[in-house]
Structure formats: structure tokens, C-alpha cells
């Protein structure tokens, strides 16, 4: 099968298309014919080896492990199942996370049918596709939506809260706006002026242009400050937090549970959240897709199409 392999750590050009062996599902696994994936920020961090020590200890110290295939988000159709699989059948449309096994920059991948609470991030999770979500847009949902769900749970967001979201037009920020409004919060969105229309369409009540002012110097105080792009610090944001206010980034989140996945599916099915797609590239243009993500100027998500 065709797959994009990381040949060494470095710029987007280290990604190369190769022929590799098609995987065979184990007894508890399903084989997914992949429709689409994403050029995820996490994929670019592995490619760039950031943070250096963590990435190299996991994926290969001097160079990436042989035939390391990136891709943390996936959608597709189940082509085959292991003999112990009961929750899925051939032909089911699915989406989900690949976990530390990665592997979505390819025509096929295998994932376990079911994993215990708290291990989805490592081993992956498969979800049947809701009727109001297409295979082409589905990969843009699980990582971003679940991260935001866990963050807002941590902050105990509720009706009447005031939240500032830094990086509001990105993949996490766009979900954060939608969910914060669902919970009844007043949202201040920090992004560039060119993205004001987008964040307002998602429900932002106020907008700030980070190129013209430093949001941490504002006189307003917030119940929650969510630095979705991890460009600030708790110390810098402390002065704009109310007493007992909460600072959020994407570190130190509790593990994903089955209940979180169910919550996410409910939000999708009742149209509380929708993925924002910036650009779509075929797998053959993965280098260009990574170049674009590296600019840190994407709006929402970047989709990589693999096969119909």
C-alpha cells in the first residue's frame, strides 16, 4: 500500500511517499480503508522532533523508526475484522484517533475494537460515523473536540462565565468557542483581524486582534483564560483572571473516557459543534500541507484526502 513515511527529523521535505506492507488486523482489531486524515499540529511536532527528548525517546532517538507513518486522526470504512471483534462489521463507516501507533498517512491502518478508559490517547479509539458528519470532514473532529471537552470540564465552565480564548480561529479555538457558547459563557476571541468574521459566526461575543494589542494587558477580568495555542503562560495571564479564575492550556488533562466520547458524539449529532475546514490536500501533497501548518496561520483544520 502507499504511505507517507518520515525518513528523518526535519522540515516537511523529510516526508516521502513509499510502498509499505498492508497491515493485517489482529483478533481484536479492525482494518480500516482510510478515506481521510488531517495535517495535525501533533504530526508536525513529531516530524520536527519537538520537544526533542520526548519525541526521540518514543519514536526513535537518532532517526525515526523504520517506516514511521504519521497521522493521529482518521476516517474510513472497515474492510476486515479480527475474529474477536463484535462491535463493528465490514462496511461500517468510522472515524477516530490512532493514538501513539499513528499510521493514518496511508491507505490502510489497523486499530483495536475497544480499549479501556484512559488508554484511548495511547492505543486509539474507533467511533461509528454519525449521519450528519461526512467521512471527508470527520478526521477534523476527535482530537480537537475531545481536548476542548476535557479542558472545559477541568474549568467547570457554566452559564454566565466569561472566557477568553487565545488562538480562537485554530482547530482547538473554533471548538472552544462553540462549546463555551453551548454552556452559556460570554466569549472573547483572540485572533487576527482577518479571522474576526469566522469567530463571530461561531458565537464569539467580543474579538481582539493579537497583532495590535497584548490581551494580557487588558483591563477586563475573566473566569477562564484558555490559551489554545500555548503561546502564553499562567503567570502572564494571572492578572486578567478573576479571583479563583482558571487558566487552561493543553497540558495536564485527565484521560479520555468513554463518557467523553459519548458527549462528543452527542454534540455532533445535535449540531452543537461542527468542524471548520481551512484547506484540503491529497496525500500526494502532504509536504505542502505540512508547510502550511508550519506557518501557524491555519483556520480550523487541514484535511488530507487519501482514497474514496
ABEGO torsion letter per residue (X at the ends): XBBBBBABBEBAAABBBBBBBBBBBBAABBBBBBABBBBBAAAAAAAAGOBAAAAAAAAEAABBBBGBBBEABBBEBBABBBAABAABBBGBBBBEBAEAAEGABBABBBBBABBBBGAAAAAEBBBBBBAABBAAAAAAAAAAAAAAAAAAAAAGBBBGBBBBBBGAABAAAAAAAAAAAAAGBBBBBBBBAAAAAAAAAAGBABBBBAAABBAAABABBBABBBBAAGABBAAAAAAABBBGBBBBBABGBBBBBAAAAAAAAAAAAAGABBBBBABBBBAAAAAAAAAAAAAGABBEBBBBBABX
